[in-house]
């Protein structure tokens, strides 16, 4: 059985970066508002631990996205498969990523993919064309994390 996983990404604005990556990957932003409501009602969570984003309650400093076809827990909103978790940290990004995502588009659709990612807030860094070995764009998400559009 394949293992479930999540990739945790440090950031300065978890809900905003989750929105970008959900749109970029065509994933769904996780909705923990039912769980938050239960925890608040039971007195197990204080209002200071919660923020509102796009009309939904979420945990302050965290936001997750999940593959739309993977199972998820309806109460917590947490995906049981491929997911990304964004967590806010006090320090800013200071060096090149040691891990990055490659976002693959349709065959022959690199220009369309790059334009769509730019419309979401990504920026182009440099084009790499190695002929038969591959052609891609190195890009940055809205917080400067590098990724490749292939």
N, C-alpha and C positions, 0 to 999 in steps of 0.2 A: 504494500500500500504506500503510495507517495506521501511524504510528510507535508504538513501544512507549514507555511512560512510567512514571515512578514519582514520587510526591509524597513528599518527605522532610519529616518532622515532628520538630522538636526536642522533647525530653522529658527527664524525670528517671528514668523506669523503662520502658525500651523493651519488655521482654517483657510487662509488665502492660498497657501501653497498646495493644500489638499484640493482646493477647487481647480487650480491650474492643472495638476497631474491627473485628476479625475477626467477633466475635459481632454487632455492630451492623449490619455490611454483609453478613453471611453470606458472608464471604470465608474463606480458609484461611490459617492461620499457616504461613509457610514453615519447612521443616525442613532446616537446613544440617548436621545431624549426620553424614551420610555424608562430606561434604567435610571437616568438622572432624576426623573420624577419620583420613582420609587425610593431612591436613596435620600432625596430631600424630605419626602413625606415621613420616612422612618427616622429622620434625624441623624442619619449616618454620613451625611454630606452637607457642608455649609454652602450658602449662596456664593461665597467668595471663590469657590472652586468651579464655578460655572460661568460661562459666557453665552451670549446668544449670537448666532451667525445665520443669516438668511432665514430668520424666524424660527430657528430650532435651537434648543439648548445643547451645548456640548461642553466637554470638560476643558477648563481653562488650560491652555498650553499644549493641547493635543488634538489631533484630527486624523482620521483614518480613511482610506479608500480601499475598495475591494473589487475584484473581478465580478461582473454582474451575473455570471453563470455559476459561481461558486456558492456553496451553502453558507448561511449566516444565521446567527442567533437573533431572533426577532426582538427580544427584550433588550439586549445590549447593543445590537447593531453591528457587532464584531463579526467579520467574515471568517469562515473556517477554511480558507484556501489561500489564494494568491492575494496579498494585500500590502499596502504601504502605510506606515504610521509616521506621522510628522509630529515631532516633539520640539517645543521651544526651548532654546538654551540661551544663556546670557551672552556668550561670545559669538562674534560673527565669523563667517567663513574666512579662512586666512591662507589657504593653499589649494593646490589642485586636488580634485577628488581622487581617492584611491579606489573607488568603485563607482561605476556609472551605469546608467540604463542606455540601451539602444532601442529607439522607437522605430519600428519597421512599418513602412507604408506599402502600398500596392506596387507590384513590379512596374517599373517605369514611371512611378508617381512621386518621385523625390521632390520635385519642385512644388507640387500640390501639398505634400506633407509639410514641407518647410514653411510654406505660406500659411497653412492652418496653424502650425505651432507658433509662428510669429503673431498671428492674430490673437492668440491666447496670452501673449506676453513674453514668449521666448525671444532670444536674440541670437543672431548668427555670429559665430566666432571665425570659423574658417572652413573652406571647402577642401575635402580630401578626395582626390581621384587617382586611384591606383589601377586603373584599367580593369582587366579581368579579375583582379583581387578585390575590387570593391570601390564604391563611390558613395560618400556620405558627407554630411555637414556636422561639424562640431558646433554645438549650440549651448546656451545657458538658459536655465529656467529663471523666473522672476527674482530669485534670491542669489543667482550666480552659480548655481550647481551645474556642472558640465554634464551633457548627455549628447548622444549622437542620433541624428535623424538619418535613417538608412533607406 
